[in-house]
Amino acid sequence: MKLVLIHGSGNTGSVWRYQVQYFPEAEAINLPGHLSPGAPCTSIEGYVAWLRGCILERGYSTPVLAGHSLGGAIVQMYALEHPADVSGIILAGTGARLRVAPQYLSAMQDGVQNPATWVEDFVRPNYGHIDAGLREELIREAVEVGAEVQLNDFVCCDRFDIMDRVRQIKTPTLVLCGSEDSMTPPKYGSYLAANIEGARMAVIEGGTHYFFAEKPEAVNKAIEQFLLGL
């Protein structure tokens, strides 16, 4: 069963390294403008349309879609618009609404003009709990993607709100969150699990926003159990 992994704001598919290594059918894609051809989309709907085209072009039949943060918003919308075309969805560190704190938007705006400060004050701290080898690669790629693209993605998240539609998702769903995630706290995941019929939820103890890269063994086990149940 194909597992397609979608990264979050300003990231690349590299954040899913440990899942790609563990699951032989997994592929972590780069959204347009994230070290990949094309400009970043300016809305969640735009990213969904791009992802739809990508999946059709590659000939994937009813894959499981996993998305982190921004990627989770894309996956939710995909399940609403194309419910017959997915076998299951995995929502990691995301929510039915993703309002962004003003200080994060300000950090992105400042980063466009002052990239060095943005890297040290915002980018690097977010990866602080990931092992050094992957952490440095993620920081390097985030710098290459740039603050302007990350700002664009955060604005997409800030505009995303399907709290009045999330109950319409009928696709088998796994909700994952980190117990120490301050950006998309566990209550976001609890709302998803309570409002998507049959959804399972797993809280990764000690995990922050990038819990799937910090504690891959626990995350991979939860994903594996979910996939076996489909």
Secondary structure, DSSP 8 states (H G I E B T S, - for coil): --EEEE--TT--GGGGHHHHHH-TTEEEE--TTSSSSS---SSHHHHHHHHHHHHHHHT--S-EEEEETHHHHHHHHHHHH-GGG-SEEEEES--SB----HHHHHHHHHHHH-HHHHIIIIIHHHTTTS-HHHHHHHHHHHHHH-HHHHHHHHHHHHH-B-TTTGGG--S-EEEEEETT-SSS-HHHHHHHHHHSTT-EEEEETT--TTHHHHSHHHHHHHHHHHHHT-
